[in-house]
Amino acid sequence: MKWGVLLGSLLLVLAMILYQWPKLNQKPKRDKLAFLTLSILGGILAIVLIFFPSIANPTQAVNWLYEPLGKILKK
């Protein structure tokens, strides 16, 4: 089941890139690079979340990082 979801998400990212790429031909090279970078990072994140759904989300990471500071400031 996970392999089907993985294949579907990869096809979705590929379809998104193929759909947007002709519209990016008039844009500067750095716009294309930014689009590809964000798309690839999003695809990698999707793959990681498919296989490890219980990883910490960004809110939990911020809480973990700043919780000791909050305890110090509370005193």
Secondary structure, DSSP 8 states (H G I E B T S, - for coil): -HHHHHHHHHHHHHHHHHHHHHHHTTS-HHHHHHHHHHHHHHHHHHHHHHH-TTS--HHHHHHHHHHHHHHHHH-
